[in-house]
């Protein structure tokens, strides 16, 4: 437990020195008001009355508790962003804990508003990210991968598709800092094959150059 807390503090410290993608605060703090209680919709969250702010607005317990990985992917992300910790509002930083069962996967996804720096606490992970489309259409997107062990750190640049896969026979745990109070996440397969309403099959068959039955099967999985 002590190691996990130490690693969390390290990640937060590292991320605080990076350039945050969120606007800089114009006061000491701006504790977020819950969306359901807000009277207006803004880019971010409106501030709670400073006279009503308490220490609990800057506190989140429980990152020492393993996430439940009993799901088809064998992974669980526990986020601590502005929605869980309102004191993060305007501070340009957030945190996640990710648990992986043996051979568990955090599937290809992207954070549209944040760079992610990850440190492995337990286990062995195969991680990687893919570059954006090159200017030359004859050049393929480049894949950067690395196998990580406890104590190793890896960074995923903002907006790029990335993943983590537990290649070990034991559970794995990581903590990661993100350079936004609300990084967002787009899981590629879910977005493409599980949108509501679904993307037109003709679009996907042309994009992936496969038969319509393949697309129908994939949409059925999501």
N, C-alpha and C positions, 0 to 999 in steps of 0.2 A: 504494500500500500504506500509506504513512504517513497519507494522508487517511482511509483506512478505519479504521485503528487509532485515530486521533484521534476520529473520529465514534463509535466504539464506546465509548471512555472517556466521551465526552460523554453518550451515552445512559444508561450505567450511573450516571453522576453525577446525571442528571435523575431517573431512576427511584428512586434512593436517597432523594430528598427527598419522594417521594410516600408516601401511606399504603399500606403493604403489607397484603395480605389474609391473609398467613400470620402465625401467632403470633410474638411477639418472642422472640429467643433468651435463655436464662437463663445462658449462659456465653459465653466468647470465641468459640467455634466448636463445631460439632457435625457433623463430617465424616460423610457418609452411608455406611453399610454397604450393600453391594450386596444387593438383595432376595434373591438366591439364597443368600447367606451369613447372612441374618438368621434368628434362631431364633424370633422373634415378629413378628406383624404389627401395626403401629401406624399412627396417622394421620400420615403423613409417612415418615420413615426414622429408624432408630435410629442412635446415635452410634458412631463408631469410637473405639477406645481412644486418648485424646489422646497417649499415649506412642508410638503407632504412626503418627501423622499426619506427613506430609511436605509439602514445598512443592508437589509434584505434585498433591496433593489439591485445591489451589486454582488449578490451571493447566489451560487448554485451548488447544491450538494449532490453527491452520488456518482461521480465519475470513477470511483473505485469499484463500482458494481458492474460485473460483466454483462454485456448485452446478450439477448437471446438469439442465438444463431440457428435455431430450429426452423429453417425456411429453405426453399429450394436452392438459394444461392449460398447458404451457409455463412452469411455475414450479417452484422448489425451495426449501423451507424447511430451513435448517440450524439446529437448536436447540442452545442451550447452557443446559440446565436442570439440575436436581439429578441427573438420570440420566446426563448427560455430565460434569458437574463437581460431584463430591460435596461440595466445600467450600461450595456454595451452600445446603446443608441448614440450615434455620431462619432464613436471611437474608432471605427474602421478596423475592427478585429473580431474574431470569433474562434471557436475551438470545437473539435470533435474527438470522440473516442470511437475507434472501430475495432470490433471483435470479429474473428474469423474462426470457424470450425476447421478441422483438417480439410484441406483442398477447397476451402471456402473462397468465394470471389466477391470483390466489390467491382461490379461490372463496368465496362467502358462508360464514362460519363464526363461531363464538363461542368465547371463552375463559371458562369458567365460574368461574375463580378469579382473574382478573387484568385490570387495566387495561393497555392497550398504548400506548406512545408511540413513534412511528415517524419516522425521518429518512431522506430520500432522498439517496443519494450519487450515483447516475447515473440518467439517463432521466427520463421523464415518466409519471406515474401518475395515473389517475382512481381516487380512493378514496372510501369512504363507509361510513356505518353507519345502522341503522334503530332507532328507539326501541322500547321495550316497548309492550305494548298500552295505549292510553289508558283512563282510567276511564270515559269516555263511549264506548259501543260504536258511536256514529255517527261518531266521529272516527277517521281512518285513522292507522296508524303513520307517523311522519314520517321522511323520508330526508334525511340531511345528507351532501353530497358536496363534493369539492374536487379540482381538478387541481393536482398537486404537481410541483415541479421541484427540481433538486439544491439541497440546503440547507434545503428546507422541512420542517417538522415538523407532524405531525398526531396527535391522540390519539383512541383508541377506548375508550369507557368499558367498565368491567368487565361482562361477560355479554351485551353487545349484539352482534347480528349485524353483521358488517362484511366488507369485501372490498377488494382492490386489483387494478387492471387496467392493464397497460402499454399506453398509447395511442400510444406512439412507435414509430418504425421501427428503433430500436436497443435493445440490451439495457438493462435497468434493475436497480439494486441498492439495497436498503434495509437498514438495521439498526434493530432495535426492542428496547426494554426492556420487560419485563413485571413487574408487581408481585406475583409469586409465584415460589417456587422450582420449582413444577410447575403452570403455568397451565392445562394441559389444553386440548384443542381438540375441538370438535364441528363437523365439516363437514356443513352442513345436508343437501345432496343425498345424501351417502353414508349419513348416519344414517337418513334417511327412506326412501330407496329401496334401500339396500344392507345393511340390518341382517340379522343371522343369529340366529334365523330371521327371515324377512321379516315385515313388518307385514301383517296381514290386508288383502287387496285391498279388501274392503268398507269398511274404516276409511278407506283412502286415497281411494277414489272419492268418499266422502261429504265428506271433509275438503277435497279439491281441486275437487269438483264437476265431475269429468270422467268419461269412459267407462272401464270396466275395462281395455279394450285399451290405453289411454294409460298407465295405471299399470303394466301388464305390460311395456310397452315401456321405461318408465323404470326399472323394477326390473332389466330385462335389461341396462341400461347400467352398472349398479353391482354 
